[in-house]
Amino acid sequence: MSDPQITLTLTLAVASLAGLAMLILAALNGWRGWLQLKSQQMRLASAPVATPNTGARIEIADLKERIRKLEAIAAGVDL
């Protein structure tokens, strides 16, 4: 094992395997994170959507009417 060529080859092989192992672990960690994200998105998508109550709908309609009036004023249209 005193041959420098064999030592260099062995060192490069071990370093390459270590680097490959680090890349595989990083990819596995990313894959697990992606699966967790998709699982969370599926859980949120299947959750029932809360409908706004009547008071909120009236308030939204009132705000929309105010916006229409302000846009008309900005356009110079008489109401």
mmCIF file of the N, C-alpha and C atoms, coordinates in Angstrom:
data_MODEL
# 
_entry.id   MODEL 
# 
loop_
_atom_site.group_PDB 
_atom_site.id 
_atom_site.type_symbol 
_atom_site.label_atom_id 
_atom_site.label_alt_id 
_atom_site.label_comp_id 
_atom_site.label_asym_id 
_atom_site.label_entity_id 
_atom_site.label_seq_id 
_atom_site.pdbx_PDB_ins_code 
_atom_site.Cartn_x 
_atom_site.Cartn_y 
_atom_site.Cartn_z 
_atom_site.occupancy 
_atom_site.B_iso_or_equiv 
_atom_site.pdbx_formal_charge 
_atom_site.auth_seq_id 
_atom_site.auth_comp_id 
_atom_site.auth_asym_id 
_atom_site.auth_atom_id 
_atom_site.pdbx_PDB_model_num 
ATOM 1   N N  . MET A 1 1  ? 0.812   -1.202 0.000   1.00 0.00 ? 1  MET A N  1 
ATOM 2   C CA . MET A 1 1  ? 0.000   0.000  0.000   1.00 0.00 ? 1  MET A CA 1 
ATOM 3   C C  . MET A 1 1  ? 0.852   1.260  0.000   1.00 0.00 ? 1  MET A C  1 
ATOM 4   N N  . SER A 1 2  ? 2.101   1.100  -0.246  1.00 0.00 ? 2  SER A N  1 
ATOM 5   C CA . SER A 1 2  ? 2.961   2.274  -0.269  1.00 0.00 ? 2  SER A CA 1 
ATOM 6   C C  . SER A 1 2  ? 3.004   2.917  -1.648  1.00 0.00 ? 2  SER A C  1 
ATOM 7   N N  . ASP A 1 3  ? 2.351   2.296  -2.603  1.00 0.00 ? 3  ASP A N  1 
ATOM 8   C CA . ASP A 1 3  ? 2.324   2.845  -3.954  1.00 0.00 ? 3  ASP A CA 1 
ATOM 9   C C  . ASP A 1 3  ? 1.457   4.113  -3.961  1.00 0.00 ? 3  ASP A C  1 
ATOM 10  N N  . PRO A 1 4  ? 1.990   5.267  -4.382  1.00 0.00 ? 4  PRO A N  1 
ATOM 11  C CA . PRO A 1 4  ? 1.222   6.516  -4.355  1.00 0.00 ? 4  PRO A CA 1 
ATOM 12  C C  . PRO A 1 4  ? 0.004   6.478  -5.276  1.00 0.00 ? 4  PRO A C  1 
ATOM 13  N N  . GLN A 1 5  ? 0.073   5.769  -6.358  1.00 0.00 ? 5  GLN A N  1 
ATOM 14  C CA . GLN A 1 5  ? -1.057  5.704  -7.288  1.00 0.00 ? 5  GLN A CA 1 
ATOM 15  C C  . GLN A 1 5  ? -2.249  4.993  -6.648  1.00 0.00 ? 5  GLN A C  1 
ATOM 16  N N  . ILE A 1 6  ? -1.988  3.911  -5.940  1.00 0.00 ? 6  ILE A N  1 
ATOM 17  C CA . ILE A 1 6  ? -3.063  3.172  -5.274  1.00 0.00 ? 6  ILE A CA 1 
ATOM 18  C C  . ILE A 1 6  ? -3.650  4.007  -4.142  1.00 0.00 ? 6  ILE A C  1 
ATOM 19  N N  . THR A 1 7  ? -2.797  4.692  -3.404  1.00 0.00 ? 7  THR A N  1 
ATOM 20  C CA . THR A 1 7  ? -3.257  5.542  -2.307  1.00 0.00 ? 7  THR A CA 1 
ATOM 21  C C  . THR A 1 7  ? -4.135  6.668  -2.837  1.00 0.00 ? 7  THR A C  1 
ATOM 22  N N  . LEU A 1 8  ? -3.710  7.289  -3.924  1.00 0.00 ? 8  LEU A N  1 
ATOM 23  C CA . LEU A 1 8  ? -4.488  8.369  -4.530  1.00 0.00 ? 8  LEU A CA 1 
ATOM 24  C C  . LEU A 1 8  ? -5.834  7.846  -5.023  1.00 0.00 ? 8  LEU A C  1 
ATOM 25  N N  . THR A 1 9  ? -5.822  6.717  -5.677  1.00 0.00 ? 9  THR A N  1 
ATOM 26  C CA . THR A 1 9  ? -7.060  6.128  -6.191  1.00 0.00 ? 9  THR A CA 1 
ATOM 27  C C  . THR A 1 9  ? -8.007  5.777  -5.053  1.00 0.00 ? 9  THR A C  1 
ATOM 28  N N  . LEU A 1 10 ? -7.484  5.194  -4.012  1.00 0.00 ? 10 LEU A N  1 
ATOM 29  C CA . LEU A 1 10 ? -8.307  4.828  -2.859  1.00 0.00 ? 10 LEU A CA 1 
ATOM 30  C C  . LEU A 1 10 ? -8.881  6.072  -2.180  1.00 0.00 ? 10 LEU A C  1 
ATOM 31  N N  . THR A 1 11 ? -8.074  7.107  -2.050  1.00 0.00 ? 11 THR A N  1 
ATOM 32  C CA . THR A 1 11 ? -8.534  8.357  -1.435  1.00 0.00 ? 11 THR A CA 1 
ATOM 33  C C  . THR A 1 11 ? -9.645  8.987  -2.265  1.00 0.00 ? 11 THR A C  1 
ATOM 34  N N  . LEU A 1 12 ? -9.462  9.028  -3.575  1.00 0.00 ? 12 LEU A N  1 
ATOM 35  C CA . LEU A 1 12 ? -10.492 9.592  -4.445  1.00 0.00 ? 12 LEU A CA 1 
ATOM 36  C C  . LEU A 1 12 ? -11.777 8.769  -4.399  1.00 0.00 ? 12 LEU A C  1 
ATOM 37  N N  . ALA A 1 13 ? -11.650 7.460  -4.334  1.00 0.00 ? 13 ALA A N  1 
ATOM 38  C CA . ALA A 1 13 ? -12.827 6.597  -4.270  1.00 0.00 ? 13 ALA A CA 1 
ATOM 39  C C  . ALA A 1 13 ? -13.601 6.819  -2.977  1.00 0.00 ? 13 ALA A C  1 
ATOM 40  N N  . VAL A 1 14 ? -12.891 6.905  -1.868  1.00 0.00 ? 14 VAL A N  1 
ATOM 41  C CA . VAL A 1 14 ? -13.549 7.125  -0.572  1.00 0.00 ? 14 VAL A CA 1 
ATOM 42  C C  . VAL A 1 14 ? -14.197 8.506  -0.534  1.00 0.00 ? 14 VAL A C  1 
ATOM 43  N N  . ALA A 1 15 ? -13.501 9.516  -1.045  1.00 0.00 ? 15 ALA A N  1 
ATOM 44  C CA . ALA A 1 15 ? -14.064 10.868 -1.068  1.00 0.00 ? 15 ALA A CA 1 
ATOM 45  C C  . ALA A 1 15 ? -15.286 10.927 -1.979  1.00 0.00 ? 15 ALA A C  1 
ATOM 46  N N  . SER A 1 16 ? -15.230 10.240 -3.104  1.00 0.00 ? 16 SER A N  1 
ATOM 47  C CA . SER A 1 16 ? -16.376 10.213 -4.019  1.00 0.00 ? 16 SER A CA 1 
ATOM 48  C C  . SER A 1 16 ? -17.574 9.533  -3.372  1.00 0.00 ? 16 SER A C  1 
ATOM 49  N N  . LEU A 1 17 ? -17.341 8.432  -2.693  1.00 0.00 ? 17 LEU A N  1 
ATOM 50  C CA . LEU A 1 17 ? -18.437 7.743  -2.012  1.00 0.00 ? 17 LEU A CA 1 
ATOM 51  C C  . LEU A 1 17 ? -19.031 8.600  -0.895  1.00 0.00 ? 17 LEU A C  1 
ATOM 52  N N  . ALA A 1 18 ? -18.169 9.308  -0.176  1.00 0.00 ? 18 ALA A N  1 
ATOM 53  C CA . ALA A 1 18 ? -18.665 10.187 0.890   1.00 0.00 ? 18 ALA A CA 1 
ATOM 54  C C  . ALA A 1 18 ? -19.505 11.320 0.294   1.00 0.00 ? 18 ALA A C  1 
ATOM 55  N N  . GLY A 1 19 ? -19.033 11.901 -0.802  1.00 0.00 ? 19 GLY A N  1 
ATOM 56  C CA . GLY A 1 19 ? -19.799 12.960 -1.460  1.00 0.00 ? 19 GLY A CA 1 
ATOM 57  C C  . GLY A 1 19 ? -21.125 12.453 -1.999  1.00 0.00 ? 19 GLY A C  1 
ATOM 58  N N  . LEU A 1 20 ? -21.105 11.273 -2.587  1.00 0.00 ? 20 LEU A N  1 
ATOM 59  C CA . LEU A 1 20 ? -22.333 10.675 -3.099  1.00 0.00 ? 20 LEU A CA 1 
ATOM 60  C C  . LEU A 1 20 ? -23.317 10.394 -1.963  1.00 0.00 ? 20 LEU A C  1 
ATOM 61  N N  . ALA A 1 21 ? -22.811 9.938  -0.844  1.00 0.00 ? 21 ALA A N  1 
ATOM 62  C CA . ALA A 1 21 ? -23.673 9.681  0.317   1.00 0.00 ? 21 ALA A CA 1 
ATOM 63  C C  . ALA A 1 21 ? -24.312 10.978 0.809   1.00 0.00 ? 21 ALA A C  1 
ATOM 64  N N  . MET A 1 22 ? -23.541 12.065 0.823   1.00 0.00 ? 22 MET A N  1 
ATOM 65  C CA . MET A 1 22 ? -24.101 13.350 1.251   1.00 0.00 ? 22 MET A CA 1 
ATOM 66  C C  . MET A 1 22 ? -25.178 13.826 0.285   1.00 0.00 ? 22 MET A C  1 
ATOM 67  N N  . LEU A 1 23 ? -24.952 13.662 -1.011  1.00 0.00 ? 23 LEU A N  1 
ATOM 68  C CA . LEU A 1 23 ? -25.958 14.053 -2.000  1.00 0.00 ? 23 LEU A CA 1 
ATOM 69  C C  . LEU A 1 23 ? -27.230 13.222 -1.863  1.00 0.00 ? 23 LEU A C  1 
ATOM 70  N N  . ILE A 1 24 ? -27.067 11.942 -1.631  1.00 0.00 ? 24 ILE A N  1 
ATOM 71  C CA . ILE A 1 24 ? -28.232 11.068 -1.470  1.00 0.00 ? 24 ILE A CA 1 
ATOM 72  C C  . ILE A 1 24 ? -29.020 11.451 -0.220  1.00 0.00 ? 24 ILE A C  1 
ATOM 73  N N  . LEU A 1 25 ? -28.330 11.751 0.868   1.00 0.00 ? 25 LEU A N  1 
ATOM 74  C CA . LEU A 1 25 ? -29.024 12.155 2.096   1.00 0.00 ? 25 LEU A CA 1 
ATOM 75  C C  . LEU A 1 25 ? -29.754 13.482 1.908   1.00 0.00 ? 25 LEU A C  1 
ATOM 76  N N  . ALA A 1 26 ? -29.140 14.417 1.201   1.00 0.00 ? 26 ALA A N  1 
ATOM 77  C CA . ALA A 1 26 ? -29.799 15.699 0.941   1.00 0.00 ? 26 ALA A CA 1 
ATOM 78  C C  . ALA A 1 26 ? -31.032 15.500 0.062   1.00 0.00 ? 26 ALA A C  1 
ATOM 79  N N  . ALA A 1 27 ? -30.916 14.660 -0.958  1.00 0.00 ? 27 ALA A N  1 
ATOM 80  C CA . ALA A 1 27 ? -32.060 14.386 -1.829  1.00 0.00 ? 27 ALA A CA 1 
ATOM 81  C C  . ALA A 1 27 ? -33.178 13.685 -1.060  1.00 0.00 ? 27 ALA A C  1 
ATOM 82  N N  . LEU A 1 28 ? -32.825 12.766 -0.194  1.00 0.00 ? 28 LEU A N  1 
ATOM 83  C CA . LEU A 1 28 ? -33.821 12.067 0.614   1.00 0.00 ? 28 LEU A CA 1 
ATOM 84  C C  . LEU A 1 28 ? -34.532 13.036 1.556   1.00 0.00 ? 28 LEU A C  1 
ATOM 85  N N  . ASN A 1 29 ? -33.782 13.944 2.139   1.00 0.00 ? 29 ASN A N  1 
ATOM 86  C CA . ASN A 1 29 ? -34.380 14.945 3.017   1.00 0.00 ? 29 ASN A CA 1 
ATOM 87  C C  . ASN A 1 29 ? -35.340 15.836 2.228   1.00 0.00 ? 29 ASN A C  1 
ATOM 88  N N  . GLY A 1 30 ? -34.947 16.250 1.034   1.00 0.00 ? 30 GLY A N  1 
ATOM 89  C CA . GLY A 1 30 ? -35.828 17.058 0.193   1.00 0.00 ? 30 GLY A CA 1 
ATOM 90  C C  . GLY A 1 30 ? -37.077 16.301 -0.218  1.00 0.00 ? 30 GLY A C  1 
ATOM 91  N N  . TRP A 1 31 ? -36.934 15.029 -0.539  1.00 0.00 ? 31 TRP A N  1 
ATOM 92  C CA . TRP A 1 31 ? -38.070 14.196 -0.920  1.00 0.00 ? 31 TRP A CA 1 
ATOM 93  C C  . TRP A 1 31 ? -39.062 14.077 0.229   1.00 0.00 ? 31 TRP A C  1 
ATOM 94  N N  . ARG A 1 32 ? -38.546 13.851 1.434   1.00 0.00 ? 32 ARG A N  1 
ATOM 95  C CA . ARG A 1 32 ? -39.434 13.746 2.602   1.00 0.00 ? 32 ARG A CA 1 
ATOM 96  C C  . ARG A 1 32 ? -40.162 15.064 2.850   1.00 0.00 ? 32 ARG A C  1 
ATOM 97  N N  . GLY A 1 33 ? -39.459 16.183 2.693   1.00 0.00 ? 33 GLY A N  1 
ATOM 98  C CA . GLY A 1 33 ? -40.095 17.488 2.852   1.00 0.00 ? 33 GLY A CA 1 
ATOM 99  C C  . GLY A 1 33 ? -41.178 17.713 1.814   1.00 0.00 ? 33 GLY A C  1 
ATOM 100 N N  . TRP A 1 34 ? -40.910 17.309 0.565   1.00 0.00 ? 34 TRP A N  1 
ATOM 101 C CA . TRP A 1 34 ? -41.894 17.466 -0.500  1.00 0.00 ? 34 TRP A CA 1 
ATOM 102 C C  . TRP A 1 34 ? -43.127 16.616 -0.222  1.00 0.00 ? 34 TRP A C  1 
ATOM 103 N N  . LEU A 1 35 ? -42.911 15.378 0.237   1.00 0.00 ? 35 LEU A N  1 
ATOM 104 C CA . LEU A 1 35 ? -44.044 14.514 0.577   1.00 0.00 ? 35 LEU A CA 1 
ATOM 105 C C  . LEU A 1 35 ? -44.867 15.095 1.721   1.00 0.00 ? 35 LEU A C  1 
ATOM 106 N N  . GLN A 1 36 ? -44.201 15.663 2.710   1.00 0.00 ? 36 GLN A N  1 
ATOM 107 C CA . GLN A 1 36 ? -44.903 16.278 3.832   1.00 0.00 ? 36 GLN A CA 1 
ATOM 108 C C  . GLN A 1 36 ? -45.712 17.484 3.357   1.00 0.00 ? 36 GLN A C  1 
ATOM 109 N N  . LEU A 1 37 ? -45.138 18.286 2.455   1.00 0.00 ? 37 LEU A N  1 
ATOM 110 C CA . LEU A 1 37 ? -45.847 19.440 1.909   1.00 0.00 ? 37 LEU A CA 1 
ATOM 111 C C  . LEU A 1 37 ? -47.090 19.000 1.145   1.00 0.00 ? 37 LEU A C  1 
ATOM 112 N N  . LYS A 1 38 ? -46.947 17.997 0.292   1.00 0.00 ? 38 LYS A N  1 
ATOM 113 C CA . LYS A 1 38 ? -48.092 17.514 -0.483  1.00 0.00 ? 38 LYS A CA 1 
ATOM 114 C C  . LYS A 1 38 ? -49.160 16.921 0.428   1.00 0.00 ? 38 LYS A C  1 
ATOM 115 N N  . SER A 1 39 ? -48.753 16.231 1.464   1.00 0.00 ? 39 SER A N  1 
ATOM 116 C CA . SER A 1 39 ? -49.707 15.667 2.419   1.00 0.00 ? 39 SER A CA 1 
ATOM 117 C C  . SER A 1 39 ? -50.485 16.779 3.115   1.00 0.00 ? 39 SER A C  1 
ATOM 118 N N  . GLN A 1 40 ? -49.783 17.819 3.505   1.00 0.00 ? 40 GLN A N  1 
ATOM 119 C CA . GLN A 1 40 ? -50.432 18.955 4.157   1.00 0.00 ? 40 GLN A CA 1 
ATOM 120 C C  . GLN A 1 40 ? -51.381 19.656 3.193   1.00 0.00 ? 40 GLN A C  1 
ATOM 121 N N  . GLN A 1 41 ? -50.988 19.820 1.935   1.00 0.00 ? 41 GLN A N  1 
ATOM 122 C CA . GLN A 1 41 ? -51.859 20.449 0.948   1.00 0.00 ? 41 GLN A CA 1 
ATOM 123 C C  . GLN A 1 41 ? -53.116 19.618 0.722   1.00 0.00 ? 41 GLN A C  1 
ATOM 124 N N  . MET A 1 42 ? -52.975 18.311 0.698   1.00 0.00 ? 42 MET A N  1 
ATOM 125 C CA . MET A 1 42 ? -54.143 17.452 0.509   1.00 0.00 ? 42 MET A CA 1 
ATOM 126 C C  . MET A 1 42 ? -55.086 17.530 1.703   1.00 0.00 ? 42 MET A C  1 
ATOM 127 N N  . ARG A 1 43 ? -54.530 17.610 2.906   1.00 0.00 ? 43 ARG A N  1 
ATOM 128 C CA . ARG A 1 43 ? -55.373 17.738 4.096   1.00 0.00 ? 43 ARG A CA 1 
ATOM 129 C C  . ARG A 1 43 ? -56.129 19.057 4.082   1.00 0.00 ? 43 ARG A C  1 
ATOM 130 N N  . LEU A 1 44 ? -55.453 20.142 3.675   1.00 0.00 ? 44 LEU A N  1 
ATOM 131 C CA . LEU A 1 44 ? -56.107 21.443 3.644   1.00 0.00 ? 44 LEU A CA 1 
ATOM 132 C C  . LEU A 1 44 ? -57.146 21.521 2.532   1.00 0.00 ? 44 LEU A C  1 
ATOM 133 N N  . ALA A 1 45 ? -56.899 20.857 1.421   1.00 0.00 ? 45 ALA A N  1 
ATOM 134 C CA . ALA A 1 45 ? -57.843 20.876 0.304   1.00 0.00 ? 45 ALA A CA 1 
ATOM 135 C C  . ALA A 1 45 ? -59.114 20.109 0.642   1.00 0.00 ? 45 ALA A C  1 
ATOM 136 N N  . SER A 1 46 ? -59.006 19.093 1.466   1.00 0.00 ? 46 SER A N  1 
ATOM 137 C CA . SER A 1 46 ? -60.182 18.299 1.808   1.00 0.00 ? 46 SER A CA 1 
ATOM 138 C C  . SER A 1 46 ? -60.961 18.891 2.984   1.00 0.00 ? 46 SER A C  1 
ATOM 139 N N  . ALA A 1 47 ? -60.415 19.905 3.635   1.00 0.00 ? 47 ALA A N  1 
ATOM 140 C CA . ALA A 1 47 ? -61.110 20.531 4.760   1.00 0.00 ? 47 ALA A CA 1 
ATOM 141 C C  . ALA A 1 47 ? -62.305 21.328 4.230   1.00 0.00 ? 47 ALA A C  1 
ATOM 142 N N  . PRO A 1 48 ? -63.417 21.324 4.951   1.00 0.00 ? 48 PRO A N  1 
ATOM 143 C CA . PRO A 1 48 ? -64.583 22.086 4.488   1.00 0.00 ? 48 PRO A CA 1 
ATOM 144 C C  . PRO A 1 48 ? -64.298 23.588 4.510   1.00 0.00 ? 48 PRO A C  1 
ATOM 145 N N  . VAL A 1 49 ? -64.775 24.249 3.474   1.00 0.00 ? 49 VAL A N  1 
ATOM 146 C CA . VAL A 1 49 ? -64.562 25.687 3.354   1.00 0.00 ? 49 VAL A CA 1 
ATOM 147 C C  . VAL A 1 49 ? -65.659 26.397 4.133   1.00 0.00 ? 49 VAL A C  1 
ATOM 148 N N  . ALA A 1 50 ? -65.259 27.298 4.991   1.00 0.00 ? 50 ALA A N  1 
ATOM 149 C CA . ALA A 1 50 ? -66.224 28.040 5.785   1.00 0.00 ? 50 ALA A CA 1 
ATOM 150 C C  . ALA A 1 50 ? -66.885 29.107 4.914   1.00 0.00 ? 50 ALA A C  1 
ATOM 151 N N  . THR A 1 51 ? -68.206 29.120 4.918   1.00 0.00 ? 51 THR A N  1 
ATOM 152 C CA . THR A 1 51 ? -68.922 30.140 4.154   1.00 0.00 ? 51 THR A CA 1 
ATOM 153 C C  . THR A 1 51 ? -69.092 31.371 5.023   1.00 0.00 ? 51 THR A C  1 
ATOM 154 N N  . PRO A 1 52 ? -68.951 32.545 4.428   1.00 0.00 ? 52 PRO A N  1 
ATOM 155 C CA . PRO A 1 52 ? -69.110 33.757 5.226   1.00 0.00 ? 52 PRO A CA 1 
ATOM 156 C C  . PRO A 1 52 ? -70.563 33.909 5.668   1.00 0.00 ? 52 PRO A C  1 
ATOM 157 N N  . ASN A 1 53 ? -70.732 34.490 6.832   1.00 0.00 ? 53 ASN A N  1 
ATOM 158 C CA . ASN A 1 53 ? -72.091 34.668 7.328   1.00 0.00 ? 53 ASN A CA 1 
ATOM 159 C C  . ASN A 1 53 ? -72.766 35.825 6.584   1.00 0.00 ? 53 ASN A C  1 
ATOM 160 N N  . THR A 1 54 ? -74.051 36.015 6.829   1.00 0.00 ? 54 THR A N  1 
ATOM 161 C CA . THR A 1 54 ? -74.832 37.010 6.105   1.00 0.00 ? 54 THR A CA 1 
ATOM 162 C C  . THR A 1 54 ? -74.309 38.418 6.340   1.00 0.00 ? 54 THR A C  1 
ATOM 163 N N  . GLY A 1 55 ? -73.909 38.711 7.555   1.00 0.00 ? 55 GLY A N  1 
ATOM 164 C CA . GLY A 1 55 ? -73.392 40.048 7.859   1.00 0.00 ? 55 GLY A CA 1 
ATOM 165 C C  . GLY A 1 55 ? -72.146 40.373 7.062   1.00 0.00 ? 55 GLY A C  1 
ATOM 166 N N  . ALA A 1 56 ? -71.276 39.391 6.905   1.00 0.00 ? 56 ALA A N  1 
ATOM 167 C CA . ALA A 1 56 ? -70.052 39.613 6.135   1.00 0.00 ? 56 ALA A CA 1 
ATOM 168 C C  . ALA A 1 56 ? -70.379 39.839 4.667   1.00 0.00 ? 56 ALA A C  1 
ATOM 169 N N  . ARG A 1 57 ? -71.359 39.106 4.133   1.00 0.00 ? 57 ARG A N  1 
ATOM 170 C CA . ARG A 1 57 ? -71.745 39.291 2.728   1.00 0.00 ? 57 ARG A CA 1 
ATOM 171 C C  . ARG A 1 57 ? -72.324 40.683 2.499   1.00 0.00 ? 57 ARG A C  1 
ATOM 172 N N  . ILE A 1 58 ? -73.136 41.160 3.436   1.00 0.00 ? 58 ILE A N  1 
ATOM 173 C CA . ILE A 1 58 ? -73.709 42.502 3.317   1.00 0.00 ? 58 ILE A CA 1 
ATOM 174 C C  . ILE A 1 58 ? -72.604 43.545 3.358   1.00 0.00 ? 58 ILE A C  1 
ATOM 175 N N  . GLU A 1 59 ? -71.644 43.343 4.249   1.00 0.00 ? 59 GLU A N  1 
ATOM 176 C CA . GLU A 1 59 ? -70.534 44.287 4.359   1.00 0.00 ? 59 GLU A CA 1 
ATOM 177 C C  . GLU A 1 59 ? -69.699 44.300 3.077   1.00 0.00 ? 59 GLU A C  1 
ATOM 178 N N  . ILE A 1 60 ? -69.459 43.147 2.496   1.00 0.00 ? 60 ILE A N  1 
ATOM 179 C CA . ILE A 1 60 ? -68.700 43.078 1.240   1.00 0.00 ? 60 ILE A CA 1 
ATOM 180 C C  . ILE A 1 60 ? -69.467 43.766 0.117   1.00 0.00 ? 60 ILE A C  1 
ATOM 181 N N  . ALA A 1 61 ? -70.780 43.554 0.053   1.00 0.00 ? 61 ALA A N  1 
ATOM 182 C CA . ALA A 1 61 ? -71.589 44.212 -0.976  1.00 0.00 ? 61 ALA A CA 1 
ATOM 183 C C  . ALA A 1 61 ? -71.549 45.724 -0.798  1.00 0.00 ? 61 ALA A C  1 
ATOM 184 N N  . ASP A 1 62 ? -71.591 46.176 0.453   1.00 0.00 ? 62 ASP A N  1 
ATOM 185 C CA . ASP A 1 62 ? -71.513 47.612 0.733   1.00 0.00 ? 62 ASP A CA 1 
ATOM 186 C C  . ASP A 1 62 ? -70.163 48.180 0.290   1.00 0.00 ? 62 ASP A C  1 
ATOM 187 N N  . LEU A 1 63 ? -69.093 47.469 0.574   1.00 0.00 ? 63 LEU A N  1 
ATOM 188 C CA . LEU A 1 63 ? -67.765 47.933 0.160   1.00 0.00 ? 63 LEU A CA 1 
ATOM 189 C C  . LEU A 1 63 ? -67.641 47.976 -1.360  1.00 0.00 ? 63 LEU A C  1 
ATOM 190 N N  . LYS A 1 64 ? -68.209 46.994 -2.040  1.00 0.00 ? 64 LYS A N  1 
ATOM 191 C CA . LYS A 1 64 ? -68.174 46.996 -3.506  1.00 0.00 ? 64 LYS A CA 1 
ATOM 192 C C  . LYS A 1 64 ? -68.935 48.195 -4.066  1.00 0.00 ? 64 LYS A C  1 
ATOM 193 N N  . GLU A 1 65 ? -70.069 48.512 -3.474  1.00 0.00 ? 65 GLU A N  1 
ATOM 194 C CA . GLU A 1 65 ? -70.846 49.673 -3.920  1.00 0.00 ? 65 GLU A CA 1 
ATOM 195 C C  . GLU A 1 65 ? -70.075 50.968 -3.691  1.00 0.00 ? 65 GLU A C  1 
ATOM 196 N N  . ARG A 1 66 ? -69.396 51.074 -2.569  1.00 0.00 ? 66 ARG A N  1 
ATOM 197 C CA . ARG A 1 66 ? -68.572 52.263 -2.307  1.00 0.00 ? 66 ARG A CA 1 
ATOM 198 C C  . ARG A 1 66 ? -67.451 52.389 -3.331  1.00 0.00 ? 66 ARG A C  1 
ATOM 199 N N  . ILE A 1 67 ? -66.847 51.258 -3.672  1.00 0.00 ? 67 ILE A N  1 
ATOM 200 C CA . ILE A 1 67 ? -65.770 51.284 -4.671  1.00 0.00 ? 67 ILE A CA 1 
ATOM 201 C C  . ILE A 1 67 ? -66.318 51.737 -6.017  1.00 0.00 ? 67 ILE A C  1 
ATOM 202 N N  . ARG A 1 68 ? -67.499 51.250 -6.405  1.00 0.00 ? 68 ARG A N  1 
ATOM 203 C CA . ARG A 1 68 ? -68.107 51.675 -7.673  1.00 0.00 ? 68 ARG A CA 1 
ATOM 204 C C  . ARG A 1 68 ? -68.350 53.181 -7.678  1.00 0.00 ? 68 ARG A C  1 
ATOM 205 N N  . LYS A 1 69 ? -68.839 53.704 -6.556  1.00 0.00 ? 69 LYS A N  1 
ATOM 206 C CA . LYS A 1 69 ? -69.099 55.144 -6.470  1.00 0.00 ? 69 LYS A CA 1 
ATOM 207 C C  . LYS A 1 69 ? -67.802 55.938 -6.562  1.00 0.00 ? 69 LYS A C  1 
ATOM 208 N N  . LEU A 1 70 ? -66.758 55.478 -5.873  1.00 0.00 ? 70 LEU A N  1 
ATOM 209 C CA . LEU A 1 70 ? -65.474 56.179 -5.929  1.00 0.00 ? 70 LEU A CA 1 
ATOM 210 C C  . LEU A 1 70 ? -64.876 56.129 -7.330  1.00 0.00 ? 70 LEU A C  1 
ATOM 211 N N  . GLU A 1 71 ? -65.025 55.001 -8.012  1.00 0.00 ? 71 GLU A N  1 
ATOM 212 C CA . GLU A 1 71 ? -64.529 54.909 -9.383  1.00 0.00 ? 71 GLU A CA 1 
ATOM 213 C C  . GLU A 1 71 ? -65.305 55.834 -10.306 1.00 0.00 ? 71 GLU A C  1 
ATOM 214 N N  . ALA A 1 72 ? -66.605 55.957 -10.074 1.00 0.00 ? 72 ALA A N  1 
ATOM 215 C CA . ALA A 1 72 ? -67.415 56.862 -10.888 1.00 0.00 ? 72 ALA A CA 1 
ATOM 216 C C  . ALA A 1 72 ? -67.007 58.308 -10.645 1.00 0.00 ? 72 ALA A C  1 
ATOM 217 N N  . ILE A 1 73 ? -66.748 58.653 -9.399  1.00 0.00 ? 73 ILE A N  1 
ATOM 218 C CA . ILE A 1 73 ? -66.296 60.012 -9.080  1.00 0.00 ? 73 ILE A CA 1 
ATOM 219 C C  . ILE A 1 73 ? -64.952 60.283 -9.733  1.00 0.00 ? 73 ILE A C  1 
ATOM 220 N N  . ALA A 1 74 ? -64.051 59.309 -9.677  1.00 0.00 ? 74 ALA A N  1 
ATOM 221 C CA . ALA A 1 74 ? -62.731 59.480 -10.281 1.00 0.00 ? 74 ALA A CA 1 
ATOM 222 C C  . ALA A 1 74 ? -62.828 59.613 -11.797 1.00 0.00 ? 74 ALA A C  1 
ATOM 223 N N  . ALA A 1 75 ? -63.811 58.958 -12.403 1.00 0.00 ? 75 ALA A N  1 
ATOM 224 C CA . ALA A 1 75 ? -63.983 59.039 -13.854 1.00 0.00 ? 75 ALA A CA 1 
ATOM 225 C C  . ALA A 1 75 ? -64.745 60.290 -14.263 1.00 0.00 ? 75 ALA A C  1 
ATOM 226 N N  . GLY A 1 76 ? -65.290 61.016 -13.297 1.00 0.00 ? 76 GLY A N  1 
ATOM 227 C CA . GLY A 1 76 ? -66.018 62.250 -13.592 1.00 0.00 ? 76 GLY A CA 1 
ATOM 228 C C  . GLY A 1 76 ? -67.463 62.023 -13.974 1.00 0.00 ? 76 GLY A C  1 
ATOM 229 N N  . VAL A 1 77 ? -68.024 60.878 -13.619 1.00 0.00 ? 77 VAL A N  1 
ATOM 230 C CA . VAL A 1 77 ? -69.416 60.567 -13.932 1.00 0.00 ? 77 VAL A CA 1 
ATOM 231 C C  . VAL A 1 77 ? -70.281 61.067 -12.783 1.00 0.00 ? 77 VAL A C  1 
ATOM 232 N N  . ASP A 1 78 ? -71.388 61.775 -13.129 1.00 0.00 ? 78 ASP A N  1 
ATOM 233 C CA . ASP A 1 78 ? -72.311 62.235 -12.088 1.00 0.00 ? 78 ASP A CA 1 
ATOM 234 C C  . ASP A 1 78 ? -73.227 61.091 -11.682 1.00 0.00 ? 78 ASP A C  1 
ATOM 235 N N  . LEU A 1 79 ? -73.416 60.943 -10.378 1.00 0.00 ? 79 LEU A N  1 
ATOM 236 C CA . LEU A 1 79 ? -74.284 59.872 -9.877  1.00 0.00 ? 79 LEU A CA 1 
ATOM 237 C C  . LEU A 1 79 ? -75.676 60.376 -9.640  1.00 0.00 ? 79 LEU A C  1 
# 
